Amino acid sequence: MSKGLYTKFAVTNIKNNRQFYLPYFLTGILTVAMYYIMCALENNEGLKSLHGSESVIVILQLGTIVIGIFSVIFLFYTNSFIIKRRKRELGVYNILGMEKKHLFKVLFLETVFTAGVVIAGGLATGIVFNKLMCMLLYKLMGVDSGIDFYISADGIGSSAVLFLAIYFLTLLYNMMQVKLAKPIELLHGGNVGEREPKSKLFLAVLGLLCIGGGYYIAITTTNPLQAIVLFFVAVLLVIAGTYCLFTAGSIVLLKFLRKNKSYYYKAKHFSSVSFLMYRMKQNAVGLANICILSTAVLVMVSATMSLYFGTQDELERNYPSDVKVSIQYDDKNTDLAVVPELVKQAAEESGRTVQSMDFHTSVTITASWQDGKVVFDREFFNDMNMAGAALIWVADRETSEKQFGVTLPELAENEVILCEEPEAERSEFTIGETVYQVKETRELISDEDSVMKSMVGKVFYVIVRDQAAVDKIYQEQKAAYGENASRYDYELELDIDGTDADEIACNAAIGNSLSLWREQQPQEAGVWMAYSRSRQEQAESYRALNGGFLFLGLFLGGMFLMITVLIIFYKQISEGYDDKGRFIIMEKVGMSDSEVRATIHAQIRTVFFLPLVTATVHVMAAFPMIRRLLLMFNLVNVELFMICMLVSILLFAAIYFFVFFMTSRTYYRIVGEQI
């Protein structure tokens, strides 16, 4: 048999199966393009030179890995669907005299043609749209900079290697499918139905327990440090539970409906329940995949949107003033009186006028929380059980009044004003070896309290009489902790005139003055750190980080959405061909045309919207845990996150309905050919 004939067979096969191959080509091209774009952005020299780009590069590297992994899964899934639908065609060739080695050659040429079109088309698409994606990333990062057109050699190389390897593996899989199958099996390979599955009650119950366990972890985990680890446990439980419920739980439900005679013995219910039950094993896996991918899209998009739109809130909370000076020291006799004048002089030398200036001194100590007492336990630092820790912020009355703008009552030597959440009535409060009398209890008076509260078991703001009382607590924890002891925190905040660029330049001048001052301090002064930060400079870093997260969320969300749409499309085609013969039989035994169409509508609605409803429930259950994870990024605006999640659900539902409408038309067209 000539080589030209094999090539003709390969091209003709793809052309004749274009309803399967066209979506396969298009989505493959988009997948290659997305992978190339992510690689190209990761290696973009212009991006690397931007302020705050280090974190964005790490995010892009993570995105490259995720896209690579899902590319393998995605292309294998679509390839397995196509080879299953084509087994009959390959069986005909085998019966007509083509040996399996000839079929292997045809499959090889088909794979080469497919890989060539997809990789070349994907790289071309990626190169064309790379600049547009880079512009979008810069926009989200808040960067106003020119972008040169460039072609990433590394992106082309890594994309070609990855996708050539994927198509080589799919070729091996296809050859194995043909090699192991007998000719008669190939002839009927695309029409193998499912036997009536057994009611696997154990798996159904296990699925409920897994999902319940995942929900319980998501709702009850309050510490973000624990949530980071437990989040993946909860995700695995929910994924396992989703598969169990869709495969086993759906069968239990369908058999329950079949036993309900008043429901089952109706034309549209009888047909839809019967059809679903007899192929539910295959159907359920596809539905579970759609549900899990839908959940991933909703979680990623809503979380990254919240971070992006919460950037300004986060910035104003952490940097209420234009410039913030921070000094850490461990000697109470350190002379800091010169610092305000030093900062003011540096600002004036840079051409700026100081409009306001304020400073305060405090100490923040992490200790063990035992039996309602703050204990300075050296062994506490060995295991660092943050759930059993207490974080106490200690400041004198005068500093607290100045920092928070409140009027506080006079305090005796061992009296304190105690702030905690939730507010508790305490008459005494023990710190180390000293029992303090609580003169007054208040709610926490800082916006940062919810962030810190989420990190440790307890958070307290302790206001004492004077600096001597602060020094007493500081020295006691220093004696207990040694080198692990906390240090005094001196913070000076000032507002200046000028533009954003003037603010950054002024901050640099202040930072240089602080560095020189620290170098001139004697060693016994104990100055550990002295630095300044400008709000505008931090705004660039925040926008870069959160913009990078949103870009990745939209990018991966788009990829998962594309995979979801393709799974739905192939699922509708597969079910259309499977149902076509069944509905012909139903018409022959007496069902009217309208009853057949009503049955089709009921069946499609049931299986199509079940994943969307389940995914929405998953996302709502995950809301508490995701909110606590976002606290790690200082996002405390719960209302914003809730709005972003609801908007994401509504937008996704709208897209899902559109996909339902379009793919249902394909299903109706296939089934309607014979009805």
TORDOTI-935409 format. One line per 3 residues: their letters; for each residue y, z, x of C-alpha. Coordinates in steps of 0.001 Angstrom, whole numbers. Example, Ala and Ser with C-alpha at 12.3 -4.5 7.8 and 13.67 -1.06 7.14 Angstrom:
2
as) -4500 7800 12300 ~ -1060 7140 13670;
***
This chain:
675
msk) 0 0 0 ~ 3330 -1079 1548 ~ 6065 1390 2436;
gly) 8495 -524 240 ~ 6326 166 -2783 ~ 6416 3912 -2125;
tkf) 10196 3742 -1905 ~ 10356 1771 -5148 ~ 8132 4327 -6844;
avt) 10313 7188 -5619 ~ 13588 5610 -6791 ~ 12077 4546 -10128;
nik) 10662 8023 -10745 ~ 14031 9659 -10192 ~ 15737 7057 -12376;
nnr) 13231 7459 -15202 ~ 13570 11254 -15071 ~ 17352 11213 -14807;
qfy) 17731 13700 -17677 ~ 16082 16234 -15337 ~ 17416 15025 -11992;
lpy) 21067 14475 -12877 ~ 21790 18203 -13534 ~ 19636 19000 -10484;
flt) 21752 16691 -8301 ~ 25082 17913 -9686 ~ 24342 21610 -9348;
gil) 22750 21057 -5927 ~ 25900 19267 -4757 ~ 28067 22117 -6072;
tva) 25844 24697 -4363 ~ 26100 22929 -995 ~ 29861 22567 -1468;
myy) 30258 26273 -2253 ~ 28220 27280 787 ~ 30195 24950 3057;
imc) 33534 26191 1706 ~ 32547 29815 2288 ~ 31444 29005 5859;
ale) 34622 27003 6513 ~ 36874 29796 5224 ~ 34993 32342 7300;
nne) 35725 30291 10455 ~ 39297 29358 9505 ~ 41499 30080 12533;
glk) 44622 30198 10374 ~ 43076 32865 8164 ~ 42023 34925 11171;
slh) 45629 35119 12353 ~ 46914 36667 9100 ~ 47682 40355 8696;
gse) 44782 42198 7057 ~ 42409 39258 7483 ~ 39706 41335 9207;
svi) 38483 42797 5934 ~ 38710 39400 4215 ~ 36541 37804 6927;
vil) 33894 40477 6349 ~ 34028 39785 2592 ~ 33594 36050 3212;
qlg) 30643 36690 5531 ~ 29031 38751 2775 ~ 29687 35908 335;
tiv) 28034 33403 2678 ~ 24870 35515 2817 ~ 24737 35983 -974;
igi) 25265 32272 -1656 ~ 22575 31382 890 ~ 20030 33717 -729;
fsv) 20734 32537 -4260 ~ 20691 28895 -3160 ~ 17056 29338 -2168;
ifl) 16152 31038 -5463 ~ 18177 28612 -7562 ~ 16854 25358 -6051;
fyt) 13266 26613 -6111 ~ 13622 27511 -9810 ~ 14990 24113 -10810;
nsf) 12467 22281 -8622 ~ 9548 24176 -10201 ~ 10793 23176 -13664;
iik) 11047 19491 -12698 ~ 7628 19317 -11020 ~ 6042 20930 -14073;
rrk) 7577 18339 -16413 ~ 6459 15528 -14081 ~ 2828 16552 -13662;
rel) 1753 14225 -16463 ~ 3446 11287 -14756 ~ 1802 12119 -11412;
gvy) -1532 12489 -13205 ~ -1197 8963 -14627 ~ -606 7589 -11110;
nil) -3681 9472 -9915 ~ -5863 8123 -12746 ~ -4632 4563 -12067;
gme) -5911 4696 -8499 ~ -3268 6362 -6321 ~ -4846 8954 -4053;
kkh) -3173 12293 -3510 ~ -2068 11248 -43 ~ -166 8393 -1698;
lfk) 1394 10844 -4155 ~ 2435 12984 -1178 ~ 4277 10020 310;
vlf) 6071 9388 -2985 ~ 7026 13072 -3230 ~ 8206 13019 380;
let) 10482 10023 -237 ~ 11802 11565 -3460 ~ 12621 14783 -1598;
vft) 14292 12888 1250 ~ 16390 10919 -1224 ~ 17292 14047 -3200;
agv) 18142 16068 -82 ~ 20231 13212 1328 ~ 22257 12752 -1860;
via) 22716 16493 -2460 ~ 23596 17491 1120 ~ 25857 14495 1778;
ggl) 27525 14815 -1626 ~ 27879 18580 -1283 ~ 29437 18383 2180;
atg) 31829 15654 1054 ~ 32813 17698 -2004 ~ 33199 20840 97;
ivf) 35379 19078 2665 ~ 37609 17615 -56 ~ 38041 20901 -1964;
nkl) 38086 23266 1012 ~ 41873 23130 1329 ~ 42288 23823 -2390;
mcm) 40018 26874 -2139 ~ 41915 28036 938 ~ 45175 27724 -1009;
lly) 43663 29803 -3822 ~ 42563 32473 -1344 ~ 46014 32563 260;
klm) 47590 32849 -3200 ~ 45386 35794 -4120 ~ 46150 37416 -759;
gvd) 49887 36988 -1366 ~ 50277 34782 1720 ~ 52931 32055 1788;
sgi) 51833 29896 4697 ~ 51122 26243 5379 ~ 47481 25118 5420;
dfy) 46285 22264 7598 ~ 43416 20020 6529 ~ 40416 20593 8763;
isa) 36681 19989 8853 ~ 34454 22866 9943 ~ 31725 21701 12318;
dgi) 30033 25105 12043 ~ 30106 24838 8242 ~ 28534 21377 8303;
gss) 25849 22491 10769 ~ 24822 25679 8985 ~ 24901 23977 5550;
avl) 22736 21088 6737 ~ 20203 23404 8402 ~ 19926 25753 5401;
fla) 19530 23093 2717 ~ 17218 20877 4778 ~ 14996 23952 5165;
iyf) 15166 24637 1401 ~ 14186 21068 481 ~ 11415 21082 3064;
ltl) 9981 24212 1440 ~ 10256 22673 -2035 ~ 8378 19625 -722;
lyn) 5576 21847 554 ~ 5483 23613 -2815 ~ 5279 20324 -4733;
mmq) 2547 18995 -2478 ~ 575 22202 -2951 ~ 895 21898 -6730;
vkl) -509 18352 -6627 ~ -3208 19155 -4069 ~ -4651 22099 -6013;
akp) -4571 20372 -9419 ~ -7313 18143 -10791 ~ -6305 14799 -12348;
iel) -6920 16081 -15877 ~ -4803 19173 -15131 ~ -1981 16956 -13936;
lhg) -2176 14934 -17148 ~ -1762 18065 -19266 ~ 343 20085 -16796;
gnv) 3574 19651 -18719 ~ 2007 20532 -22040 ~ 107 23706 -21252;
ger) 914 26213 -23968 ~ 701 29951 -23936 ~ -2101 31879 -25565;
epk) -1130 34594 -27968 ~ -154 37431 -25672 ~ -1445 40938 -26130;
skl) 820 43748 -27214 ~ 1408 45473 -23887 ~ 2800 48674 -25288;
fla) 2628 50419 -21918 ~ 4894 47813 -20289 ~ 7280 47950 -23230;
vlg) 7551 51736 -22935 ~ 7874 51429 -19151 ~ 10726 48978 -19662;
llc) 12525 51397 -21950 ~ 12038 54213 -19447 ~ 13325 52086 -16559;
igg) 16427 51013 -18443 ~ 16938 54568 -19695 ~ 16632 55870 -16134;
gyy) 19133 53304 -14861 ~ 21562 54163 -17647 ~ 21133 57882 -16985;
iai) 21956 57448 -13282 ~ 24987 55300 -14117 ~ 26361 57773 -16648;
ttt) 25630 61085 -14897 ~ 26411 60273 -11242 ~ 29889 61655 -10603;
npl) 30166 61484 -6803 ~ 31114 58018 -5474 ~ 29356 58725 -2159;
qai) 26132 59271 -4103 ~ 26970 56400 -6428 ~ 26963 53928 -3520;
vlf) 23274 54634 -2891 ~ 22208 55345 -6466 ~ 23943 52209 -7745;
fva) 21252 50027 -6162 ~ 18527 52298 -7560 ~ 20048 51967 -11024;
vll) 20326 48185 -10623 ~ 16659 47868 -9620 ~ 15570 50048 -12545;
via) 17596 48019 -15037 ~ 16312 44711 -13636 ~ 12691 45908 -13796;
gty) 13239 47332 -17277 ~ 14861 44093 -18475 ~ 11871 42020 -17365;
clf) 9437 44474 -18953 ~ 11332 44578 -22247 ~ 11751 40823 -22510;
tag) 8110 40089 -21640 ~ 6259 43001 -23247 ~ 8812 44539 -25578;
siv) 9573 41204 -27227 ~ 5887 40709 -28016 ~ 5667 44162 -29570;
llk) 8736 43378 -31679 ~ 7453 39961 -32779 ~ 4082 41365 -33780;
flr) 5849 44095 -35692 ~ 7827 41413 -37552 ~ 4621 39513 -38241;
knk) 3132 42593 -39879 ~ 6182 42849 -42126 ~ 4999 40497 -44865;
syy) 8278 40383 -46759 ~ 9996 39119 -43598 ~ 7233 37012 -42018;
yka) 6091 34962 -44998 ~ 9266 32929 -45243 ~ 9348 29374 -43948;
khf) 11976 29780 -41248 ~ 10757 33236 -40133 ~ 7094 32226 -40132;
ssv) 7692 29273 -37815 ~ 10200 30850 -35458 ~ 8189 34064 -34971;
sfl) 4969 32111 -34401 ~ 6519 29654 -31943 ~ 8233 32409 -29956;
myr) 5109 34519 -29742 ~ 2848 31787 -28402 ~ 5001 30972 -25429;
mkq) 6922 34223 -25002 ~ 5565 34892 -21531 ~ 7342 31835 -20135;
nav) 10300 32187 -22481 ~ 10877 35855 -21712 ~ 11220 35369 -17948;
gla) 13925 32760 -18523 ~ 15728 35020 -20981 ~ 15527 37951 -18554;
nic) 16955 35759 -15774 ~ 19841 34718 -18015 ~ 20498 38361 -18966;
ils) 20523 39601 -15362 ~ 22729 36755 -14121 ~ 25124 37296 -17035;
tav) 25336 40994 -16176 ~ 26056 40144 -12527 ~ 28871 37782 -13527;
lvm) 30488 40358 -15808 ~ 30257 43207 -13295 ~ 31603 41211 -10345;
vsa) 34466 39567 -12178 ~ 35620 42683 -14056 ~ 35450 44940 -10968;
tms) 37286 42520 -8658 ~ 39891 41759 -11337 ~ 40543 45492 -11681;
lyf) 41044 45889 -7937 ~ 43379 42908 -7784 ~ 45572 43808 -10756;
gtq) 45549 47491 -9749 ~ 46999 46767 -6290 ~ 50539 47769 -7211;
del) 49439 51044 -8843 ~ 47360 51866 -5789 ~ 50256 51086 -3471;
ern) 52841 53129 -5367 ~ 50483 56100 -5565 ~ 49698 56151 -1840;
yps) 53125 55045 -572 ~ 55887 56217 -2934 ~ 58511 55815 -174;
dvk) 59423 52902 2085 ~ 58162 54568 5272 ~ 55707 57415 5694;
vsi) 55449 59390 8952 ~ 52275 61397 9558 ~ 51695 63923 12333;
qyd) 48571 66013 12868 ~ 48746 69086 15116 ~ 46790 72300 15617;
dkn) 49363 74724 17018 ~ 51586 76508 14528 ~ 54266 76841 17211;
tdl) 54599 73075 17687 ~ 58277 72155 17426 ~ 58674 69481 14748;
avv) 62326 70147 14015 ~ 63379 67167 16135 ~ 61195 64683 14225;
pel) 63571 63993 11260 ~ 66467 63313 13608 ~ 64235 61181 15846;
vkq) 63121 59082 12857 ~ 66673 58724 11546 ~ 67945 57602 14945;
aae) 65173 54989 15302 ~ 65963 53617 11825 ~ 69675 53338 12621;
esg) 68960 51615 15950 ~ 66972 48983 14039 ~ 70015 48390 11816;
rtv) 68831 50320 8762 ~ 70438 53143 6800 ~ 68306 56081 5684;
qsm) 68952 56605 1984 ~ 66691 59632 1481 ~ 64360 61749 3579;
dfh) 61949 64553 2773 ~ 59111 66262 4594 ~ 56393 68865 3982;
tsv) 53679 70650 5938 ~ 50231 71494 4629 ~ 46598 71754 5658;
tit) 43573 70231 3933 ~ 40247 71947 4578 ~ 36711 70969 3611;
asw) 34469 74000 3146 ~ 31239 75084 1529 ~ 31410 76060 -2150;
qdg) 29007 78972 -2669 ~ 28807 81236 -5720 ~ 32374 80449 -6743;
kvv) 33792 81129 -3262 ~ 35233 78981 -472 ~ 33051 79739 2565;
fdr) 33808 78650 6138 ~ 30222 77960 7184 ~ 29698 76138 10499;
eff) 26239 74970 9378 ~ 27942 73171 6499 ~ 28884 70357 8868;
ndm) 25257 69777 9838 ~ 24164 68404 6442 ~ 27597 67658 4903;
nma) 26395 68059 1327 ~ 29604 66838 -278 ~ 28339 67631 -3763;
gaa) 28305 71295 -2754 ~ 31622 71142 -930 ~ 35108 72297 -1801;
liw) 38255 70523 -694 ~ 41254 72837 -606 ~ 44838 71780 -4;
vad) 46956 74723 1172 ~ 50771 74805 1282 ~ 53476 77410 989;
ret) 55556 77886 -2129 ~ 58747 76342 -720 ~ 56959 73190 457;
sek) 55207 72791 -2886 ~ 58431 73086 -4854 ~ 60063 70467 -2655;
qfg) 57118 68065 -2679 ~ 56341 68135 -6385 ~ 59767 68924 -7810;
vtl) 58691 72029 -9718 ~ 59883 75621 -9884 ~ 57228 78172 -8936;
pel) 57240 81976 -9361 ~ 57632 84366 -6434 ~ 54344 85362 -4760;
aen) 53210 88564 -3062 ~ 51305 88589 225 ~ 47808 87954 -1157;
evi) 48815 86124 -4312 ~ 48267 82419 -4940 ~ 48967 79786 -7548;
lce) 45718 77935 -8110 ~ 45383 74377 -9371 ~ 42007 72848 -10167;
epe) 40327 70382 -12505 ~ 39177 71250 -15018 ~ 41648 74102 -15213;
aer) 39856 77462 -15195 ~ 41106 80982 -15810 ~ 40507 82948 -12604;
sef) 41857 86374 -11721 ~ 40580 86195 -8131 ~ 39919 83428 -5645;
tig) 38065 83988 -2371 ~ 38867 81893 710 ~ 36832 82886 3734;
etv) 37047 86665 4146 ~ 40124 87129 1959 ~ 40181 87729 -1796;
yqv) 43416 86412 -3288 ~ 44877 87433 -6637 ~ 45555 84412 -8860;
ket) 49020 84821 -10306 ~ 48974 81560 -12194 ~ 46618 78633 -12836;
rel) 47777 75064 -13338 ~ 46401 71569 -13629 ~ 46163 69507 -10489;
isd) 49607 68206 -9620 ~ 48836 65113 -7588 ~ 47685 61620 -8601;
eds) 45196 61748 -5732 ~ 43260 64598 -7334 ~ 40887 62344 -9279;
vmk) 40034 60415 -6101 ~ 39288 63566 -4113 ~ 37562 65222 -7067;
smv) 35158 62308 -7175 ~ 34285 62752 -3501 ~ 33347 66436 -3454;
gkv) 32079 69105 -5795 ~ 35374 70977 -6236 ~ 39036 70317 -5433;
fyv) 41692 73042 -5295 ~ 45400 73071 -4611 ~ 46219 76542 -3293;
ivr) 49886 77514 -3135 ~ 50558 80620 -1007 ~ 53653 82734 -417;
dqa) 54896 81386 2932 ~ 53936 79547 6118 ~ 52439 82735 7564;
avd) 49888 82770 4727 ~ 49056 79109 5456 ~ 48604 79958 9143;
kiy) 46210 82783 8277 ~ 43867 80471 6338 ~ 44186 77783 9006;
qeq) 43295 80120 11871 ~ 40306 81565 9974 ~ 38740 78143 9388;
kaa) 39560 77159 12986 ~ 37695 80208 14285 ~ 34681 79298 12130;
yge) 34588 75544 12686 ~ 35779 75191 16267 ~ 36218 71491 17117;
nas) 35420 70526 13516 ~ 38416 72445 12184 ~ 41102 70730 10128;
ryd) 44617 70392 11521 ~ 48085 70835 10137 ~ 49480 67802 8324;
yel) 53175 67046 8674 ~ 54388 64208 6464 ~ 57899 62798 6343;
eld) 58849 60185 3757 ~ 62041 58149 3808 ~ 63660 55317 1880;
idg) 65805 52763 3693 ~ 67918 49746 2809 ~ 67145 46141 3701;
tda) 64572 43484 2919 ~ 60797 43694 3186 ~ 60959 42200 6690;
dei) 63640 44771 7649 ~ 61359 47548 6403 ~ 58467 46353 8570;
acn) 60726 46041 11629 ~ 62172 49500 11033 ~ 58702 50983 10716;
aai) 57734 49417 14052 ~ 60791 50999 15702 ~ 59946 54409 14209;
gns) 56348 54056 15372 ~ 57473 53321 18931 ~ 59751 56377 18939;
lsl) 56925 58591 17675 ~ 54581 57301 20379 ~ 57139 58106 23097;
wre) 57770 61547 21568 ~ 54032 62339 21469 ~ 53586 61305 25108;
qqp) 56372 63683 26091 ~ 54790 66667 24332 ~ 53017 69224 26536;
qea) 49240 69464 26095 ~ 49471 72930 24589 ~ 51580 71555 21713;
gvw) 48339 70194 20249 ~ 49739 66992 18735 ~ 46722 64892 17831;
may) 48297 61987 15988 ~ 51799 60712 15330 ~ 52279 57412 13526;
srs) 54214 55741 10716 ~ 53325 53247 8005 ~ 55557 51101 5851;
rqe) 54814 50449 2208 ~ 55442 46725 2623 ~ 53027 46445 5538;
qae) 50364 48293 3583 ~ 51099 46065 584 ~ 50075 43045 2670;
syr) 46820 44756 3659 ~ 46084 45827 71 ~ 46788 42358 -1308;
aln) 44660 40739 1392 ~ 41704 43045 748 ~ 41846 43001 -3051;
ggf) 42670 39291 -3140 ~ 39635 38642 -943 ~ 37456 40679 -3301;
lfl) 38750 38763 -6338 ~ 38171 35436 -4591 ~ 34598 36437 -3789;
glf) 34062 37760 -7319 ~ 35306 34520 -8887 ~ 33380 32392 -6395;
lgg) 30059 34198 -6847 ~ 30704 34614 -10566 ~ 31159 30854 -10798;
mfl) 27934 30262 -8917 ~ 25940 32670 -11084 ~ 27486 31124 -14185;
mit) 26434 27679 -12975 ~ 22884 28922 -12401 ~ 22872 30519 -15861;
vli) 24027 27293 -17519 ~ 21364 25257 -15721 ~ 18611 27712 -16670;
ify) 19756 27515 -20291 ~ 19880 23720 -20131 ~ 16381 23345 -18695;
kqi) 15117 25984 -21087 ~ 16443 24022 -24061 ~ 14925 20775 -22773;
seg) 11573 22436 -22116 ~ 11482 24062 -25535 ~ 12613 20852 -27169;
ydd) 9630 18926 -25824 ~ 7273 21816 -26600 ~ 8541 22229 -30167;
kgr) 8767 18566 -31074 ~ 5079 18182 -31893 ~ 4915 21534 -33665;
fii) 7737 20686 -36053 ~ 6134 17328 -36847 ~ 2997 19205 -37894;
mek) 5056 21650 -39972 ~ 6671 18758 -41851 ~ 3284 17202 -42492;
vgm) 1972 20422 -44042 ~ 4867 20632 -46481 ~ 8044 22008 -44818;
sds) 11170 20138 -45877 ~ 13672 18681 -43433 ~ 16192 21392 -44279;
evr) 13598 24154 -43766 ~ 12671 22738 -40375 ~ 16317 22690 -39316;
ati) 16844 26229 -40638 ~ 13845 27340 -38562 ~ 15285 25653 -35472;
haq) 18657 27359 -36010 ~ 17062 30790 -36460 ~ 14849 30398 -33389;
irt) 17635 29210 -31101 ~ 20081 31883 -32248 ~ 17507 34626 -31658;
vff) 16523 33669 -28126 ~ 19955 32416 -27085 ~ 22132 35375 -27958;
lpl) 19659 38120 -27063 ~ 20500 37888 -23303 ~ 24244 37987 -24015;
vta) 23956 41086 -26210 ~ 21671 42830 -23709 ~ 23952 41939 -20771;
tvh) 26937 43389 -22645 ~ 25029 46628 -23254 ~ 24067 46756 -19550;
vma) 27696 46345 -18494 ~ 28953 49014 -20881 ~ 26312 51440 -19594;
afp) 27304 50652 -16006 ~ 30988 51305 -16763 ~ 31038 54997 -15632;
mir) 29302 54298 -12300 ~ 31393 51230 -11478 ~ 34538 53204 -12283;
rll) 33489 55874 -9795 ~ 32704 53254 -7161 ~ 36180 51809 -7653;
lmf) 37591 55265 -6885 ~ 36461 54611 -3312 ~ 39150 51912 -3301;
nlv) 41675 54324 -4855 ~ 41574 52621 -8249 ~ 42112 55451 -10723;
nve) 43510 53367 -13590 ~ 40580 53583 -16016 ~ 42493 51797 -18753;
lfm) 43056 48784 -16483 ~ 39354 48580 -15617 ~ 38423 48819 -19298;
icm) 40808 45984 -20192 ~ 39490 43798 -17362 ~ 35913 44421 -18459;
lvs) 36661 43567 -22107 ~ 38539 40412 -21095 ~ 35631 39381 -18849;
ill) 33133 39914 -21669 ~ 35223 37903 -24154 ~ 35799 35024 -21725;
faa) 32141 34931 -20737 ~ 31086 35035 -24393 ~ 33379 32080 -25131;
iyf) 31816 30082 -22272 ~ 28367 31164 -23420 ~ 29046 29935 -26977;
fvf) 30244 26599 -25600 ~ 27080 26247 -23504 ~ 25051 27186 -26587;
fmt) 26730 24434 -28592 ~ 26248 21762 -25919 ~ 22651 22571 -24978;
srt) 21625 23004 -28613 ~ 22678 19410 -29206 ~ 20254 18350 -26467;
yyr) 17507 20413 -28082 ~ 18186 18947 -31537 ~ 18226 15437 -30115;
ivg) 14799 15896 -28488 ~ 13227 17563 -31529 ~ 14951 15199 -33955;
eqi) 13438 12107 -32364 ~ 10306 12657 -34399 ~ 11660 14593 -37403;
***
